[in-house]
Amino acid sequence: MDERVIGRSGQWASVVGLGTWQLGADWGDVDDKEALAVLEAAAESGVTFFDTADVYGDGRSEETIASFLRGRPDLHVLVATKMGRRVEQIPANYVLDNFRAWNDRSRRNLGVDRVDLVQLHCPPTPVYAGDEVFDALDTLVEEERVAAYGVSVETCAEALTAIARPNVASVQIILNPFRMKPLREVLPAAREAGVGIIARVPLASGLLSGTYTKDTVFAANDHRTFNRHGEAFDQGETFSGVDYATGVEAAAEFAALAPEGYTPAQLALRWIIEQDGVTTVIPGARTTGQARANAEAAKLPPLDAGTLTAIRELYDRRIKDQVEHRW
């Protein structure tokens, strides 16, 4: 699989990575055997970038990745984790002592001396403006606790603030055919600054797979049940912030645009891969089949102009007014 450099870090990632939130929590139940099988299927398909966080299953996702990589010393996989969501979300908690403690825990969970890439995990907006926050992150690099750092953001404004920081290597942001606003300012700014873009929630929590109906029921411990209106965390993380009924209807239209040989999910992933400035896209997978199909999107032919135009028209007509004023 093709790889791209993650901005200023000099590190490389496969254009399709693997998001591992679902291997920790909040997506229904996935047992350890299934989780390890998903990681194996992704790696066999050419994926060299795993994204996780200390809060996914309270460390379970990190530990599962560590267990898998211990058994596959032949693999080169860059592991990015995130920190900051295990405490009260106030700027005062984003200080060096906490960063060291959080990093110590992630390094134990991952079984490494140095984390490849650590990202602030969608912190409160004022955190991005704090010089002392980024000084502390620089200290983690100087102490060889982390090789590089980035941020995960909710809004385009937060992304632009982070991109202006001289040592930020990457920005992780929601980008998919139902969340196009980052194309206007964030991706151009990242390209100019040499900052990598990690595209998350690429399938709008599964909406863009085209498999859901208005009657689909999700498990009680699935965020697609308990966070539809932002009850637990930012609403934009669930279905990209799109009203579910609207999303289902728009997703059916989107699925009809898939060229021959593409699934709707692969169409969404291929669209993201082709956006200038994207480093890697990190779909999750609950099964080995999903992991392999996601990776296959990297090998599909480029989308033609007519398909790209139709995707944009669908977004402008059905989705734009719901999401752009918020994120």
Buried (B, 14 or more C-beta within 10 A) or exposed (E): BEBBBBBBBEBBBBBBBBBBBBBBBBBBEBEEEBBBBBBBBBBBBBBBBBBBBBBBBEBBBBBBBBBBBEEEEEBEBBBBBBBBBBBEBEBEBBEBEBBBEBBEBBBEBBEBEBBBBBBBBBBBBEBBBBEEBBEBBBBBBEEEBBBBBBBBBBBBBBBBBBBEBEBBBBBBBBBBBBBBBBBEBBBEBBBEBEBBBBBBBBBBBBBBBBEBEEEEEBEEEBBBBBBBEEEEBBBBBBBBBBBBEBBBEBBBBBBEBBBEEBBBBBBBBBBBBEBEBBBBBBBBBBEBEBBBBBBBBBBBEEBEEEBBEBBBEBBEEBBBEBBBEEB
